[in-house]
């Protein structure tokens, strides 16, 4: 059986391909790269829209919902950092297991919940009384001040971790800083601010300002 005759356009294309094969291979590669790049872009857009942890993290935390009396609200300023720490620990355990024996203090440096606390507020005898539960309060350097219509509470907690493994002594120090702003329900006298503590309870009282 004799081969089918080629049309003129096909014959020209075959002749051109025979003379310049590299040009056609380059064109095919460029098309594949464009398709791959477009697919990667679509996947990245889908990943960003489905990521529930993508958020803006600021250096200070404000809470403006303290209008109700005798309210108790949990607060954990290091929740996002602990999630990040868990991901880092998983990364080191999976890809760098030797670091656990060589540098145990590097991985065991957690943002623990020692600064997580609950807060209560009372309005009595012409003043506001706040009570904050802060574990390890005796090892926390606290500062309380009034800024406009807000009560600012800052603290620094220093922890020292020691370990002795395989006749090797390791020591690491951890410092945590937090800030909290409590919106005051009414104007107050800044000069009447009083702070006291008992065990792990921080007591703050401040007189109202009557016009």
C-alpha positions in Angstrom: 0.0 0.0 0.0 1.5 3.3 -1.0 1.6 6.1 1.7 -1.0 8.8 1.6 0.2 12.0 -0.1 0.8 14.9 2.3 -0.9 18.2 1.7 1.1 21.3 1.0 0.8 22.8 4.5 1.8 19.5 6.2 4.7 19.0 3.8 5.9 22.6 4.6 5.6 21.9 8.3 7.5 18.7 8.1 10.3 20.3 6.0 10.5 23.2 8.5 10.7 20.8 11.5 13.4 18.7 9.8 15.5 21.8 9.1 14.9 23.5 12.6 14.0 20.9 15.2 15.4 22.9 18.1 13.0 25.8 17.5 10.0 23.5 17.9 11.3 21.8 21.0 11.9 25.2 22.6 8.4 26.2 21.7 7.0 23.1 23.4 9.1 23.6 26.5 7.9 27.2 26.8 4.2 26.1 26.5 4.7 23.5 29.2 6.4 26.1 31.5 3.5 28.5 31.1 1.0 25.8 31.9 2.9 24.7 35.0 3.3 28.2 36.2 -0.4 28.9 35.8 -1.3 25.7 37.7 1.1 26.7 40.5 -0.6 30.1 40.8 -4.0 28.6 41.0 -2.9 26.2 43.8 -1.3 29.0 45.8 -4.5 31.1 45.5 -6.6 28.2 46.7 -4.2 27.5 49.6 -4.3 31.1 50.8 -8.1 31.2 50.7 -8.4 28.0 52.7 -5.8 28.9 55.4 -7.7 29.5 58.7 -4.5 30.6 60.5 -3.6 33.5 58.2 -4.1 36.7 60.3 -2.3 39.8 61.3 -0.5 39.6 64.6 0.3 42.9 66.3 2.6 43.5 69.2 -0.1 44.6 71.6 -3.5 43.2 72.4 -6.6 45.4 73.0 -9.8 44.3 74.5 -12.7 46.7 74.4 -15.6 44.6 75.7 -15.4 45.1 79.5 -18.8 46.9 79.8 -20.4 44.1 81.9 -19.8 43.9 85.6 -18.3 40.9 87.4 -17.2 39.4 84.0 -14.7 36.6 83.8 -12.9 36.1 80.6 -10.1 33.7 79.7 -7.0 35.3 78.1 -4.0 33.7 76.5 -1.6 36.2 74.8 0.7 33.4 73.6 -1.8 31.1 71.9 -0.6 32.0 68.4 3.1 31.6 69.4 2.4 28.2 70.9 0.9 27.1 67.6 4.1 28.3 65.8 6.2 26.5 68.4 4.4 23.2 67.8 5.0 23.5 64.1 8.7 24.2 64.7 9.0 21.2 67.1 7.4 19.0 64.5 9.8 20.3 61.9 12.8 19.6 64.1 11.6 16.1 65.2 11.0 15.1 61.6 13.9 16.6 59.7 16.6 17.2 62.4 16.2 14.4 65.1 19.9 14.7 66.0 19.3 18.2 67.5 17.2 16.7 70.3 20.3 15.1 71.7 22.8 17.7 70.7 20.9 20.8 71.8 17.9 19.9 74.0 17.5 23.5 75.1 16.8 24.7 71.6 13.6 22.8 71.2 12.4 22.9 74.8 11.8 26.6 74.8 8.0 26.8 74.9 5.6 29.7 75.0 3.7 28.0 77.7 0.4 29.0 79.3 2.0 30.4 82.4 0.7 33.9 81.5 -2.8 32.7 80.6 -5.2 34.2 83.1 -8.8 35.0 83.9 -10.0 38.5 84.8 -12.8 39.7 87.0 -14.1 43.3 87.4 -16.3 44.8 90.1 -17.9 48.2 90.5 -18.4 49.1 94.1 -18.1 52.0 96.5 -17.3 54.5 93.7 -14.4 52.6 92.3 -13.5 49.8 89.9 -11.7 46.7 91.2 -9.9 44.3 88.8 -8.6 40.9 89.8 -6.3 39.1 87.4 -5.1 35.5 87.9 -1.5 35.2 86.8 0.5 32.0 87.5 4.1 32.6 88.6 3.2 36.1 89.6 6.1 36.2 92.1 8.5 35.8 89.2 6.8 38.4 87.0 7.9 42.0 86.8 4.6 43.9 86.4 3.8 47.5 85.6 0.3 49.0 85.8 -0.6 52.4 84.5 -3.6 54.5 83.2 -3.5 55.7 79.7 -6.6 57.8 78.8 -9.6 55.6 79.1 -7.6 52.4 79.3 -5.8 50.5 82.1 -2.5 49.2 80.8 -0.9 46.0 82.4 2.5 44.9 81.2 4.7 42.1 82.5 8.0 40.3 82.0 8.4 36.7 83.1 11.8 35.1 83.2 12.3 31.4 83.4 15.4 29.3 83.7 15.5 25.7 82.4 18.2 23.2 83.3 18.8 19.7 82.0 21.4 17.0 82.5 21.5 14.4 79.7 24.3 12.0 78.8 26.6 13.7 81.3 26.1 17.0 79.6 24.6 20.0 81.4 22.4 22.4 79.5 20.9 25.7 80.7 18.5 28.0 78.8 16.7 31.1 79.9 13.3 32.2 78.6 11.8 35.7 78.8 8.2 36.4 78.0 6.7 39.9 77.7 3.0 40.7 77.5 0.8 43.8 77.4 -2.9 44.1 78.0 -5.2 47.1 77.7 -8.5 47.1 79.7 -11.0 49.7 78.6 -12.4 51.5 81.6 -16.3 51.8 81.7 -16.1 55.4 83.0 -13.7 58.2 83.6 -11.3 57.6 86.6 -8.8 59.4 88.7 -5.4 58.2 87.5 -3.7 59.3 90.8 -5.9 57.0 92.8 -4.5 53.8 91.2 -3.6 51.1 93.7 -2.0 47.7 93.0 -1.6 44.8 95.3 -1.0 41.0 94.9 -1.6 37.9 96.9 -0.1 34.6 95.7 -1.1 34.5 92.0 -3.8 37.1 92.2 -3.2 40.7 91.1 -5.6 43.3 92.6 -6.1 46.7 90.9 -8.4 49.4 92.2 -9.0 52.9 90.9 -11.6 55.5 91.9 -14.2 56.8 89.5 -14.1 60.4 88.4 -17.4 62.2 89.0 -18.0 65.4 87.0 
